[in-house]
Amino acid sequence: MQRTWNGMAGWLLLRLAVVLHRTVAGPAARERVQLRRNTALRGAYRRGVTVPELAAQLGLSEGWVRQVLNGKRPPEVEEAA
């Protein structure tokens, strides 16, 4: 049962990351939303969502997603997958 709940939580966090990624506006708001998105992205990964799936859903490269997961600051210009 634990796996099922973790899997569902991971997918919900991924969907949250996608929504936050697509609703970014303004420099200050953009920074705050990206921090929240990255937190949701890390949470989804910890709950079993794979890097390729995260990258595909967000429309970003796998390398960019790995940088976020490792706690590194991604490049200024986000690359599209």
KESE-708200 format. One line per 3 residues: for each residue x, y, z of N, C-alpha, C. Coordinates in nm, 4 decimals, decimal comma. Atoms other than C-alpha are relative to their C-alpha. Example, Ala and Ser with C-alpha at 12.3 -4.5 7.8 and 13.67 -1.06 7.14 Angstrom:
BEGIN
0,0890/-0,1190/0,0000/1,2300/-0,4500/0,7800/0,0900/0,1200/0,0000; -0,0820/-0,1190/-0,0060/1,3670/-0,1060/0,7140/-0,0770/0,1090/0,0730
//
This chain:
BEGIN
0,0824/-0,1200/0,0000/0,0000/0,0000/0,0000/0,0859/0,1251/0,0000; -0,0881/-0,1167/-0,0082/0,2863/0,2375/0,0798/0,0478/0,0429/-0,1394; -0,0459/-0,0330/0,1356/0,4139/0,2163/-0,2784/-0,1076/0,0724/-0,0798
0,1102/-0,0611/0,0730/0,0738/0,3059/-0,4170/-0,0165/0,1466/0,0393; 0,0154/-0,1385/-0,0449/0,0459/0,6188/-0,2022/0,1187/0,0846/-0,0427; -0,1179/-0,0736/0,0434/0,4044/0,7222/-0,2811/-0,0072/0,0299/-0,1488
0,0136/-0,0203/0,1443/0,3408/0,6755/-0,6519/-0,1019/0,1085/-0,0325; 0,1042/-0,0996/0,0233/0,0218/0,8785/-0,6393/0,0480/0,1386/0,0434; -0,0524/-0,1287/-0,0473/0,1897/1,1527/-0,4347/0,1022/0,0542/-0,0980
-0,0993/-0,0423/0,0980/0,4745/1,1612/-0,6861/-0,0644/0,0604/-0,1235; 0,0689/-0,0517/0,1187/0,2373/1,2078/-0,9779/-0,0705/0,1320/0,0287; 0,0657/-0,1262/-0,0360/0,0424/1,4779/-0,7958/0,1025/0,1137/0,0092
-0,1041/-0,1020/-0,0073/0,3660/1,6650/-0,7212/0,0515/0,0362/-0,1383; -0,0410/-0,0291/0,1371/0,4662/1,6322/-1,0858/-0,1012/0,0927/-0,0665; 0,1026/-0,0861/0,0605/0,1348/1,7841/-1,1966/0,0084/0,1412/0,0572
-0,0171/-0,1310/-0,0615/0,1864/2,0675/-0,9469/0,1200/0,0720/-0,0610; -0,1194/-0,0595/0,0607/0,5353/2,1271/-1,0883/-0,0304/0,0511/-0,1413; 0,0360/-0,0415/0,1361/0,3904/2,1440/-1,4418/-0,0855/0,1261/0,0032
0,0867/-0,1185/-0,0107/0,1200/2,3934/-1,3394/0,0828/0,1225/0,0387; -0,0836/-0,1129/-0,0420/0,3721/2,6133/-1,1593/0,0953/0,0431/-0,1114; -0,0922/-0,0311/0,1092/0,6110/2,5911/-1,4536/-0,0682/0,0835/-0,1081
0,0718/-0,0674/0,1087/0,3452/2,7144/-1,6938/-0,0655/0,1310/0,0418; 0,0671/-0,1219/-0,0458/0,2150/3,0028/-1,4791/0,0976/0,1026/0,0555; -0,1042/-0,0916/-0,0475/0,5331/3,2027/-1,4327/-0,0186/0,1365/-0,0659
0,0128/-0,1360/0,0534/0,5084/3,5826/-1,4705/0,0740/0,0978/0,0898; -0,0726/-0,1025/-0,0753/0,7279/3,8766/-1,3653/0,1249/-0,0551/0,0676; -0,1277/0,0484/-0,0541/1,0863/3,8520/-1,2343/-0,0071/-0,0513/0,1442
0,0061/0,0430/-0,1398/1,0133/3,8333/-0,8593/-0,0935/-0,1195/0,0152; 0,0950/0,1103/-0,0058/0,7090/3,6109/-0,9019/0,0583/-0,1235/-0,0685; -0,0614/0,1113/0,0732/0,8983/3,3993/-1,1503/0,0982/-0,0760/0,0887
-0,0982/0,0631/-0,0887/1,1770/3,3315/-0,8996/-0,0704/-0,0822/0,1088; 0,0730/0,0714/-0,1056/0,9302/3,2352/-0,6239/-0,0677/-0,1256/-0,0536; 0,0717/0,1130/0,0581/0,7268/3,0098/-0,8506/0,0986/-0,1086/-0,0432
-0,0988/0,0993/0,0409/1,0388/2,8412/-0,9898/0,0553/-0,0757/0,1201; -0,0454/0,0689/-0,1210/1,1580/2,7653/-0,6364/-0,1032/-0,1024/0,0451; 0,1068/0,0937/-0,0370/0,8209/2,6066/-0,5582/-0,0073/-0,1162/-0,0986
0,0024/0,1037/0,1029/0,8240/2,4189/-0,8886/0,1138/-0,0987/0,0211; -0,1153/0,0869/-0,0196/1,1722/2,2847/-0,8207/-0,0173/-0,0877/0,1234; 0,0276/0,0789/-0,1195/1,0654/2,1717/-0,4730/-0,0978/-0,1126/-0,0331
0,0970/0,1018/0,0414/0,7665/1,9884/-0,6238/0,0659/-0,1036/-0,0904; -0,0727/0,0891/0,0903/0,9945/1,8409/-0,8900/0,0850/-0,0993/0,0791; -0,0818/0,0877/-0,0849/1,2324/1,7030/-0,6256/-0,0876/-0,0990/0,0772
0,0918/0,0876/-0,0721/0,9391/1,5634/-0,4282/-0,0541/-0,1110/-0,0893; 0,0490/0,1009/0,0943/0,8004/1,3850/-0,7346/0,1092/-0,1029/-0,0287; -0,1120/0,0903/0,0266/1,1439/1,2375/-0,8058/0,0231/-0,0941/0,1187
-0,0189/0,0826/-0,1192/1,1811/1,1145/-0,4467/-0,1096/-0,1052/0,0142; 0,1115/0,0940/-0,0106/0,8457/0,9398/-0,4815/-0,0110/-0,0910/-0,1213; -0,0068/0,1017/0,1042/0,9466/0,7430/-0,7878/-0,0252/0,0433/-0,1432
0,0189/-0,0445/0,1375/0,8761/0,9565/-1,0957/0,1389/0,0128/-0,0634; -0,1315/0,0039/0,0633/1,1643/0,9089/-1,3405/0,0383/0,1351/-0,0613; -0,0515/-0,1235/0,0602/1,3845/1,1855/-1,4810/-0,0559/0,0200/-0,1410
0,0571/-0,0218/0,1340/1,2709/1,1239/-1,8430/-0,1465/0,0448/0,0037; 0,1413/-0,0395/-0,0108/0,9064/1,1523/-1,7347/-0,0131/0,1434/0,0499; 0,0015/-0,1374/-0,0492/0,9732/1,4706/-1,5378/0,0335/0,0968/-0,1126
-0,0442/-0,0868/0,1090/1,1561/1,6220/-1,8348/-0,1074/0,0115/-0,1080; 0,1028/-0,0015/0,1049/0,8843/1,5220/-2,0819/-0,1207/0,0828/0,0415; 0,1183/-0,0727/-0,0467/0,6005/1,6622/-1,8707/0,0250/0,1499/0,0091
-0,0321/-0,1421/-0,0145/0,7804/1,9926/-1,8095/0,0471/0,0631/-0,1304; -0,0505/-0,0534/0,1260/0,9120/2,0270/-2,1636/0,1425/0,0509/0,0117; -0,1390/-0,0394/-0,0217/1,2705/2,0584/-2,0397/0,0901/-0,1188/-0,0290
-0,0929/0,1097/0,0262/1,5828/1,8556/-2,1078/0,0258/-0,0796/0,1276; -0,0313/0,0847/-0,1149/1,6818/1,5657/-1,8834/0,1186/0,0569/0,0768; -0,1157/-0,0603/-0,0655/2,0124/1,7429/-1,8118/-0,0415/0,1135/0,0923
0,0481/-0,1112/-0,0820/1,8287/2,0485/-1,6818/-0,0678/-0,0531/0,1252; 0,0715/0,0583/-0,1139/1,6061/1,8341/-1,4601/0,0999/-0,0590/0,0991; -0,1016/0,0566/-0,0889/1,9106/1,6520/-1,3223/0,0724/0,1097/0,0780
-0,0634/-0,1118/-0,0704/2,0722/1,9873/-1,2372/-0,0871/0,0458/0,1161; 0,0929/-0,0418/-0,1063/1,7643/2,0874/-1,0378/-0,0028/-0,1039/0,1110; 0,0055/0,1066/-0,0999/1,7506/1,7498/-0,8640/0,1272/-0,0055/0,0839
-0,1271/0,0002/-0,0725/2,1172/1,7818/-0,7652/0,0211/0,1278/0,0802; -0,0096/-0,1227/-0,0785/2,0537/2,1246/-0,6130/0,0829/0,1085/-0,0647; -0,0765/-0,1031/0,0700/2,2512/2,3175/-0,8728/-0,0960/0,0981/-0,0638
0,0821/-0,1022/0,0643/2,1191/2,6388/-1,0159/0,0032/-0,0222/-0,1508; 0,0033/0,0205/0,1446/2,0022/2,5824/-1,3741/0,0453/0,1258/-0,0739; -0,0427/-0,1169/0,0769/2,1252/2,8108/-1,6526/-0,1098/0,1063/-0,0060
0,0951/-0,1113/0,0074/1,9599/3,1524/-1,6954/-0,1101/-0,0277/-0,1010; 0,0975/0,0289/0,1042/1,7903/3,0476/-2,0185/-0,0363/-0,1460/0,0106; 0,0439/0,1388/-0,0112/1,5816/2,7357/-1,9738/-0,0108/-0,0579/-0,1400
0,0030/0,0617/0,1304/1,6232/2,4987/-2,2616/-0,1243/-0,0857/-0,0155; 0,1169/0,0809/0,0281/1,3304/2,3258/-2,4255/0,0442/-0,1371/-0,0461; -0,0359/0,1377/0,0396/1,3313/1,9516/-2,4788/-0,0393/-0,0251/-0,1435
//
